[in-house]
Amino acid sequence: MRYLKVVVFSFCLIFSQNVDQKPISPCKDPLITLAEEEGIKAIPLRDIRRFKKLLEDCERQGEKKRMERLVYNDWQRDYEKAKKMQSWSSTHAMCVFVSFAYFFAGQALATDPGK
């Protein structure tokens, strides 16, 4: 019985490996596709290291221009969003700054009504 278990285990180990599988290109990875479509900030934090490794591997394979374009498009996307206040935090910061400026300008320019 013990020999049968050893033989079955050996066959399972030998035939479980996929030898004929071709390695996929790192440039066709779903993370690279996600970064091209949605931007680098759409990549989950747990996959950032893998994404950086994919970028390096893809550049080594001759896709340096494509990777530079990916980063450039992300910068352009951020620039277009930053042209106007779109998020709650930037709107809040601007309102707080303006209210403080009006308050201190009023304190500096105010005159005593009794004089």
DSSP file with accessible surface (Angstrom, degrees, kcal/mol):
  #  RESIDUE AA STRUCTURE BP1 BP2  ACC     N-H-->O    O-->H-N    N-H-->O    O-->H-N    TCO  KAPPA ALPHA  PHI   PSI    X-CA   Y-CA   Z-CA
    1    1 A M     >        0   0  163      0, 0.0     4,-1.9     0, 0.0     5,-0.1   0.000 360.0 360.0 360.0 -38.9    0.0    0.0    0.0
    2    2 A R  H  >  +     0   0  184      1,-0.2     4,-2.0     2,-0.2     5,-0.2   0.890 360.0  51.1 -66.0 -38.7    2.8    2.3    0.8
    3    3 A Y  H  > S+     0   0  179      1,-0.2     4,-2.4     2,-0.2    -1,-0.2   0.879 107.1  54.4 -66.0 -35.7    4.5    1.7   -2.6
    4    4 A L  H  > S+     0   0  103      2,-0.2     4,-2.6     1,-0.2     5,-0.2   0.914 107.8  49.3 -64.1 -41.4    1.2    2.5   -4.3
    5    5 A K  H  X S+     0   0  139     -4,-1.9     4,-2.6     1,-0.2    -2,-0.2   0.906 111.4  49.7 -64.3 -41.2    1.0    5.8   -2.5
    6    6 A V  H  X S+     0   0   81     -4,-2.0     4,-2.4     2,-0.2    -2,-0.2   0.925 112.5  47.0 -64.4 -42.8    4.6    6.7   -3.5
    7    7 A V  H  X S+     0   0   70     -4,-2.4     4,-2.6     2,-0.2     5,-0.2   0.939 113.9  47.1 -66.3 -45.4    3.9    5.8   -7.2
    8    8 A V  H  X S+     0   0   77     -4,-2.6     4,-2.6     1,-0.2     5,-0.2   0.932 113.2  49.2 -63.1 -43.7    0.6    7.8   -7.3
    9    9 A F  H  X S+     0   0  140     -4,-2.6     4,-2.3    -5,-0.2    -1,-0.2   0.912 111.1  50.3 -61.9 -41.3    2.3   10.7   -5.7
   10   10 A S  H  X S+     0   0   51     -4,-2.4     4,-2.5     2,-0.2    -2,-0.2   0.927 111.5  47.2 -63.9 -45.3    5.2   10.5   -8.1
   11   11 A F  H  X S+     0   0  112     -4,-2.6     4,-2.6     1,-0.2    -2,-0.2   0.906 111.8  51.1 -63.3 -40.1    2.9   10.4  -11.1
   12   12 A C  H  X S+     0   0   76     -4,-2.6     4,-0.8    -5,-0.2    -1,-0.2   0.903 112.4  46.7 -63.0 -40.4    0.9   13.3   -9.8
   13   13 A L  H  < S+     0   0   95     -4,-2.3     4,-0.3    -5,-0.2     3,-0.2   0.917 115.6  44.5 -68.3 -41.5    4.0   15.4   -9.3
   14   14 A I  H >< S+     0   0  109     -4,-2.5     3,-0.7     1,-0.2    -2,-0.2   0.939 119.0  39.5 -70.8 -46.4    5.5   14.6  -12.7
   15   15 A F  H 3< S+     0   0  152     -4,-2.6    -1,-0.2     1,-0.2    -2,-0.2   0.486  99.4  74.8 -88.0  -1.9    2.3   15.1  -14.8
   16   16 A S  T 3< S+     0   0   76     -4,-0.8     2,-0.4    -3,-0.2    -1,-0.2   0.637  75.8  94.1 -84.1 -11.5    1.0   18.1  -13.0
   17   17 A Q  S <  S-     0   0  125     -3,-0.7     2,-1.1    -4,-0.3    -4,-0.0  -0.647  70.2-141.2 -85.9 134.2    3.5   20.5  -14.5
   18   18 A N        +     0   0  110     -2,-0.4     3,-0.5     1,-0.2    -2,-0.1  -0.781  29.6 167.1 -92.8  97.2    2.6   22.4  -17.6
   19   19 A V        +     0   0  127     -2,-1.1    -1,-0.2     1,-0.2    -2,-0.0   0.838  68.9  58.6 -81.4 -32.0    5.7   22.3  -19.7
   20   20 A D  S    S+     0   0  141      2,-0.1     2,-0.3     0, 0.0    -1,-0.2   0.411  75.6 118.4 -84.3   5.6    4.3   23.5  -23.0
   21   21 A Q        -     0   0  143     -3,-0.5    -3,-0.0     1,-0.0     0, 0.0  -0.558  59.9-138.2 -74.8 129.6    3.0   26.7  -21.6
   22   22 A K        -     0   0  182     -2,-0.3     2,-0.2     1,-0.1    -2,-0.1  -0.704  22.5-111.6 -86.6 138.6    4.6   29.8  -23.3
   23   23 A P        -     0   0  127      0, 0.0     2,-0.2     0, 0.0    -1,-0.1  -0.458  32.9-127.8 -70.2 137.2    5.6   32.7  -21.0
   24   24 A I        -     0   0  129     -2,-0.2     5,-0.1     1,-0.1     0, 0.0  -0.531  25.9-101.2 -83.9 155.4    3.4   35.7  -21.6
   25   25 A S    >   -     0   0   34     -2,-0.2     3,-1.4     1,-0.1    -1,-0.1  -0.490  19.7-134.3 -73.4 139.7    5.0   39.1  -22.3
   26   26 A P  G >  S+     0   0   19      0, 0.0     3,-1.2     0, 0.0     6,-0.2   0.779 104.8  65.3 -66.7 -20.3    5.1   41.5  -19.3
   27   27 A a  G 3  S+     0   0    4      1,-0.3    -2,-0.0    30,-0.1    27,-0.0   0.691  98.9  52.5 -74.1 -16.8    3.8   44.2  -21.6
   28   28 A K  G <  S+     0   0  164     -3,-1.4    -1,-0.3     4,-0.1    -3,-0.1   0.240  80.8 127.5-101.3  13.1    0.5   42.3  -22.0
   29   29 A D  S <> S-     0   0   20     -3,-1.2     4,-1.9     1,-0.1     3,-0.5  -0.371  70.3-120.7 -68.1 147.2   -0.1   42.0  -18.3
   30   30 A P  H  > S+     0   0   93      0, 0.0     4,-2.6     0, 0.0     5,-0.2   0.808 111.6  60.2 -61.1 -27.4   -3.5   43.2  -17.0
   31   31 A L  H  > S+     0   0   12      2,-0.2     4,-2.4     1,-0.2     5,-0.2   0.908 105.0  47.7 -67.1 -39.7   -1.8   45.7  -14.7
   32   32 A I  H  > S+     0   0    0     -3,-0.5     4,-2.1    -6,-0.2    -1,-0.2   0.923 112.6  49.5 -65.8 -41.7   -0.2   47.5  -17.7
   33   33 A T  H  X S+     0   0   50     -4,-1.9     4,-2.1     2,-0.2     5,-0.2   0.918 110.8  49.8 -63.2 -42.6   -3.5   47.5  -19.5
   34   34 A L  H  X>S+     0   0   53     -4,-2.6     4,-3.1     1,-0.2     5,-0.8   0.915 110.2  50.7 -62.0 -42.1   -5.3   48.9  -16.4
   35   35 A A  H  X5S+     0   0    2     -4,-2.4     4,-0.8     1,-0.2    -1,-0.2   0.861 111.0  48.9 -65.8 -35.2   -2.6   51.7  -16.1
   36   36 A E  H  <5S+     0   0   70     -4,-2.1    -1,-0.2    -5,-0.2    -2,-0.2   0.890 120.3  35.5 -71.2 -37.5   -3.0   52.6  -19.8
   37   37 A E  H  <5S+     0   0  135     -4,-2.1    -2,-0.2    -5,-0.2    -3,-0.2   0.918 135.5  16.7 -83.0 -45.9   -6.8   52.8  -19.6
   38   38 A E  H  <5S-     0   0  124     -4,-3.1    -3,-0.2     1,-0.2    -2,-0.1   0.585 109.6-103.9-106.9 -16.7   -7.4   54.2  -16.1
   39   39 A G    ><< -     0   0    1     -4,-0.8     3,-1.3    -5,-0.8     4,-0.2  -0.201  35.4 -77.7 108.2 161.1   -4.1   55.6  -15.0
   40   40 A I  G >  S+     0   0   37      1,-0.3     3,-1.7    30,-0.2    -1,-0.1   0.843 124.1  64.4 -67.1 -30.5   -1.4   54.5  -12.7
   41   41 A K  G 3  S+     0   0  142      1,-0.3    -1,-0.3    -3,-0.1    -2,-0.1   0.641  89.8  68.2 -70.8 -10.4   -3.3   55.6   -9.6
   42   42 A A  G <  S+     0   0   41     -3,-1.3    -1,-0.3    -8,-0.1    -2,-0.2   0.617  76.8 101.6 -82.2  -9.5   -6.0   53.0  -10.4
   43   43 A I  S <  S-     0   0    8     -3,-1.7     5,-0.1    -4,-0.2   -12,-0.0  -0.566  82.8-112.5 -76.8 131.6   -3.5   50.2   -9.6
   44   44 A P    >   -     0   0   44      0, 0.0     3,-1.5     0, 0.0     4,-0.3  -0.271  21.7-118.8 -61.9 150.0   -4.2   48.7   -6.1
   45   45 A L  G >  S+     0   0  159      1,-0.3     3,-1.3     2,-0.2     4,-0.4   0.836 111.7  61.2 -60.9 -33.3   -1.5   49.4   -3.5
   46   46 A R  G 3  S+     0   0  206      1,-0.2    -1,-0.3     2,-0.1     4,-0.2   0.716 106.7  47.1 -69.0 -16.3   -0.8   45.7   -3.1
   47   47 A D  G <> S+     0   0   31     -3,-1.5     4,-2.4     1,-0.1    -1,-0.2   0.336  80.9  98.2-105.6   6.8    0.2   45.4   -6.8
   48   48 A I  H <> S+     0   0   48     -3,-1.3     4,-2.5    -4,-0.3     5,-0.2   0.920  84.2  48.9 -63.6 -44.3    2.5   48.5   -7.0
   49   49 A R  H  > S+     0   0  221     -4,-0.4     4,-2.1     1,-0.2    -1,-0.2   0.926 112.8  47.8 -61.5 -43.7    5.7   46.5   -6.6
   50   50 A R  H  > S+     0   0  113     -4,-0.2     4,-2.5     1,-0.2    -1,-0.2   0.899 110.5  53.0 -64.2 -37.1    4.6   44.0   -9.3
   51   51 A F  H  X S+     0   0    6     -4,-2.4     4,-2.5     2,-0.2    -2,-0.2   0.926 108.3  49.2 -64.4 -43.5    3.7   46.9  -11.5
   52   52 A K  H  X S+     0   0  129     -4,-2.5     4,-2.2     2,-0.2    -1,-0.2   0.902 111.5  49.6 -63.2 -40.0    7.1   48.5  -11.2
   53   53 A K  H  X S+     0   0  111     -4,-2.1     4,-2.6     1,-0.2    -1,-0.2   0.915 110.1  51.0 -64.2 -40.5    8.8   45.2  -12.0
   54   54 A L  H  X S+     0   0   16     -4,-2.5     4,-2.6     1,-0.2    -2,-0.2   0.891 108.1  52.9 -63.4 -39.6    6.5   44.8  -15.0
   55   55 A L  H  X S+     0   0   29     -4,-2.5     4,-2.3     2,-0.2    -1,-0.2   0.935 111.2  46.0 -59.9 -46.7    7.6   48.3  -16.2
   56   56 A E  H  X S+     0   0   98     -4,-2.2     4,-2.0     1,-0.2    -2,-0.2   0.919 114.2  47.7 -63.2 -44.2   11.2   47.5  -15.9
   57   57 A D  H  X S+     0   0   36     -4,-2.6     4,-1.1     1,-0.2    -1,-0.2   0.893 111.8  50.3 -64.3 -38.7   10.8   44.1  -17.7
   58   58 A a  H  <>S+     0   0    0     -4,-2.6     5,-2.0     1,-0.2     3,-0.2   0.888 108.9  51.3 -68.1 -37.8    8.7   45.8  -20.4
   59   59 A E  H ><5S+     0   0   80     -4,-2.3     3,-1.4     1,-0.2     5,-0.4   0.881 106.8  54.8 -65.7 -36.2   11.4   48.5  -20.9
   60   60 A R  H 3<5S+     0   0  175     -4,-2.0    -1,-0.2     1,-0.3    -2,-0.2   0.780 102.4  58.0 -66.7 -26.4   14.1   45.7  -21.2
   61   61 A Q  T 3<5S-     0   0  114     -4,-1.1    -1,-0.3    -3,-0.2    -2,-0.2   0.419 128.6 -94.5 -85.4   2.6   12.0   44.1  -24.0
   62   62 A G  T < 5S+     0   0   64     -3,-1.4     3,-0.3    -4,-0.2    -3,-0.2   0.582  94.3 116.1 101.3  10.7   12.1   47.3  -26.1
   63   63 A E     >< +     0   0   77     -5,-2.0     4,-2.0     1,-0.2     5,-0.2  -0.115  30.2 126.8-101.5  36.5    8.9   49.0  -25.1
   64   64 A K  H  > S+     0   0  112     -5,-0.4     4,-2.4     1,-0.2     5,-0.2   0.910  71.8  50.9 -63.0 -41.3   10.6   52.0  -23.5
   65   65 A K  H  > S+     0   0  165     -3,-0.3     4,-2.3     1,-0.2    -1,-0.2   0.901 109.2  51.6 -63.2 -40.0    8.6   54.5  -25.6
   66   66 A R  H  > S+     0   0   72      2,-0.2     4,-1.9     1,-0.2    -1,-0.2   0.906 111.2  46.9 -64.4 -40.3    5.3   52.9  -24.6
   67   67 A M  H  X S+     0   0    1     -4,-2.0     4,-2.0     2,-0.2    -2,-0.2   0.887 111.5  50.7 -70.9 -37.4    6.2   53.0  -20.9
   68   68 A E  H  X S+     0   0   90     -4,-2.4     4,-2.6     1,-0.2    -1,-0.2   0.900 109.9  51.3 -64.0 -38.6    7.3   56.6  -21.1
   69   69 A R  H  X S+     0   0  140     -4,-2.3     4,-2.7    -5,-0.2    -2,-0.2   0.877 106.2  55.0 -65.1 -37.4    4.0   57.4  -22.9
   70   70 A L  H  X S+     0   0    7     -4,-1.9     4,-1.6     2,-0.2    -2,-0.2   0.938 111.9  42.5 -61.4 -46.7    2.1   55.6  -20.1
   71   71 A V  H  X S+     0   0   57     -4,-2.0     4,-2.2     2,-0.2    -2,-0.2   0.911 114.1  51.8 -67.4 -41.5    3.7   57.8  -17.4
   72   72 A Y  H  X S+     0   0  113     -4,-2.6     4,-2.5     1,-0.2    -2,-0.2   0.920 108.3  50.9 -62.2 -43.2    3.3   60.9  -19.6
   73   73 A N  H  X S+     0   0   64     -4,-2.7     4,-2.4     1,-0.2    -1,-0.2   0.867 108.3  53.0 -63.6 -34.5   -0.4   60.3  -20.1
   74   74 A D  H  X S+     0   0   14     -4,-1.6     4,-2.2     2,-0.2    -1,-0.2   0.919 109.4  48.3 -66.6 -41.6   -0.8   59.9  -16.3
   75   75 A W  H  X S+     0   0  175     -4,-2.2     4,-2.4     1,-0.2    -2,-0.2   0.916 112.1  49.7 -63.0 -42.6    0.8   63.2  -15.7
   76   76 A Q  H  X S+     0   0   71     -4,-2.5     4,-2.4     2,-0.2    -2,-0.2   0.902 108.7  52.3 -63.0 -40.9   -1.4   64.8  -18.4
   77   77 A R  H  X S+     0   0   73     -4,-2.4     4,-1.9     1,-0.2    -1,-0.2   0.924 111.4  46.9 -61.5 -43.1   -4.5   63.3  -16.8
   78   78 A D  H  X S+     0   0   51     -4,-2.2     4,-1.8     1,-0.2    -2,-0.2   0.894 110.7  52.8 -65.9 -38.6   -3.5   64.7  -13.4
   79   79 A Y  H  X S+     0   0  133     -4,-2.4     4,-0.6     1,-0.2    -2,-0.2   0.923 108.8  49.0 -63.6 -43.2   -2.8   68.1  -15.0
   80   80 A E  H >< S+     0   0   94     -4,-2.4     3,-0.6     1,-0.2     4,-0.3   0.886 112.5  48.1 -65.6 -37.5   -6.3   68.3  -16.6
   81   81 A K  H >< S+     0   0  115     -4,-1.9     3,-0.7     1,-0.2    -1,-0.2   0.808 108.0  55.9 -71.2 -29.5   -8.0   67.3  -13.3
   82   82 A A  H 3< S+     0   0   80     -4,-1.8    -1,-0.2     1,-0.2    -2,-0.2   0.562  84.0  84.0 -81.5  -7.7   -6.0   69.9  -11.4
   83   83 A K  T << S+     0   0  125     -4,-0.6     2,-0.3    -3,-0.6    -1,-0.2   0.835 102.8  23.1 -64.0 -31.0   -7.1   72.8  -13.7
   84   84 A K  S <  S-     0   0  139     -3,-0.7     2,-0.7    -4,-0.3    -1,-0.1  -0.937  95.7 -95.1-133.2 158.0  -10.3   73.2  -11.6
   85   85 A M        +     0   0  100     -2,-0.3    -3,-0.1     1,-0.2    -2,-0.0  -0.607  52.5 156.0 -75.0 114.5  -11.2   72.2   -8.1
   86   86 A Q        +     0   0  111     -2,-0.7     2,-0.2    -5,-0.2    -1,-0.2   0.631  47.7  65.6-114.2 -18.6  -12.9   68.8   -8.4
   87   87 A S  S  > S-     0   0   58      1,-0.1     4,-1.7     0, 0.0     5,-0.2  -0.647  80.0-118.0-110.7 164.5  -12.5   67.2   -5.1
   88   88 A W  H  > S+     0   0  196     -2,-0.2     4,-2.7     1,-0.2     5,-0.2   0.898 109.7  56.2 -64.9 -39.0  -13.9   68.1   -1.6
   89   89 A S  H  > S+     0   0   83      1,-0.2     4,-2.4     2,-0.2    -1,-0.2   0.918 108.6  44.4 -66.7 -41.6  -10.5   68.6   -0.1
   90   90 A S  H  > S+     0   0   42      2,-0.2     4,-2.1     1,-0.2    -1,-0.2   0.903 115.1  49.2 -71.1 -36.3   -9.3   71.3   -2.5
   91   91 A T  H  X S+     0   0   47     -4,-1.7     4,-2.4     2,-0.2    -2,-0.2   0.933 112.6  48.1 -65.7 -43.9  -12.7   73.1   -2.4
   92   92 A H  H  X S+     0   0   96     -4,-2.7     4,-2.4     1,-0.2     5,-0.2   0.919 110.9  50.5 -62.3 -44.5  -12.6   73.0    1.4
   93   93 A A  H  X S+     0   0   58     -4,-2.4     4,-2.4    -5,-0.2    -1,-0.2   0.906 110.9  49.1 -61.7 -40.8   -9.0   74.3    1.5
   94   94 A M  H  X S+     0   0   90     -4,-2.1     4,-2.5     2,-0.2     5,-0.2   0.920 111.1  49.1 -66.6 -42.5   -9.9   77.2   -0.8
   95   95 A C  H  X S+     0   0   79     -4,-2.4     4,-2.4     2,-0.2    -2,-0.2   0.911 112.1  48.7 -63.6 -41.4  -12.9   78.2    1.2
   96   96 A V  H  X S+     0   0   51     -4,-2.4     4,-2.5     2,-0.2     5,-0.2   0.934 111.7  49.7 -64.3 -43.8  -10.9   78.1    4.5
   97   97 A F  H  X S+     0   0  136     -4,-2.4     4,-2.4    -5,-0.2    -2,-0.2   0.933 112.3  47.0 -61.5 -45.3   -8.2   80.2    3.0
   98   98 A V  H  X S+     0   0   55     -4,-2.5     4,-2.6     2,-0.2     5,-0.2   0.920 112.0  49.8 -65.7 -41.7  -10.6   82.8    1.6
   99   99 A S  H  X S+     0   0   66     -4,-2.4     4,-2.3     1,-0.2    -1,-0.2   0.915 112.2  47.9 -66.5 -39.4  -12.5   83.1    4.9
  100  100 A F  H  X S+     0   0  114     -4,-2.5     4,-2.7     2,-0.2     5,-0.3   0.914 111.4  51.2 -64.5 -41.1   -9.2   83.5    6.9
  101  101 A A  H  X S+     0   0   48     -4,-2.4     4,-2.4    -5,-0.2     5,-0.2   0.935 111.6  46.5 -62.8 -44.4   -8.0   86.1    4.4
  102  102 A Y  H  X S+     0   0  175     -4,-2.6     4,-2.3     2,-0.2    -1,-0.2   0.904 112.5  51.5 -63.8 -39.3  -11.3   88.1    4.7
  103  103 A F  H  X S+     0   0  111     -4,-2.3     4,-2.1    -5,-0.2    -2,-0.2   0.957 114.3  40.6 -63.3 -50.6  -11.2   87.8    8.5
  104  104 A F  H  X S+     0   0  125     -4,-2.7     4,-2.2     2,-0.2    -1,-0.2   0.855 114.3  52.9 -71.2 -32.2   -7.6   89.1    8.9
  105  105 A A  H  X S+     0   0   43     -4,-2.4     4,-2.4    -5,-0.3    -1,-0.2   0.915 110.3  49.1 -66.0 -40.2   -8.1   91.8    6.2
  106  106 A G  H  X S+     0   0   38     -4,-2.3     4,-1.3    -5,-0.2    -2,-0.2   0.893 110.8  49.9 -64.5 -39.5  -11.2   93.0    8.1
  107  107 A Q  H  < S+     0   0  124     -4,-2.1    -2,-0.2     1,-0.2    -1,-0.2   0.896 114.6  44.5 -65.2 -38.8   -9.2   93.0   11.4
  108  108 A A  H  < S+     0   0   82     -4,-2.2    -2,-0.2     1,-0.2    -1,-0.2   0.869 121.1  37.5 -75.7 -34.2   -6.5   95.1    9.8
  109  109 A L  H  < S+     0   0  143     -4,-2.4    -1,-0.2    -5,-0.2    -2,-0.2   0.528  89.5 112.0 -97.6  -5.4   -8.7   97.5    8.0
  110  110 A A     <  -     0   0   70     -4,-1.3     2,-0.3    -5,-0.2    -3,-0.0  -0.376  50.4-156.2 -72.4 144.4  -11.4   97.9   10.6
  111  111 A T        -     0   0  121     -2,-0.1    -2,-0.1     4,-0.0    -1,-0.0  -0.849  28.9 -97.7-115.0 156.9  -11.8  101.3   12.3
  112  112 A D    >   -     0   0  104     -2,-0.3     3,-0.8     1,-0.2     0, 0.0  -0.572  26.0-146.0 -73.1 128.3  -13.4  102.0   15.7
  113  113 A P  T 3  S+     0   0  133      0, 0.0    -1,-0.2     0, 0.0    -3,-0.0   0.785  93.2  61.1 -68.8 -20.8  -17.0  103.2   15.2
  114  114 A G  T 3         0   0   80     -3,-0.0    -2,-0.0     0, 0.0     0, 0.0   0.678 360.0 360.0 -80.8 -13.5  -16.8  105.5   18.2
  115  115 A K    <         0   0  211     -3,-0.8    -4,-0.0     0, 0.0     0, 0.0  -0.455 360.0 360.0 -98.2 360.0  -14.0  107.7   16.9
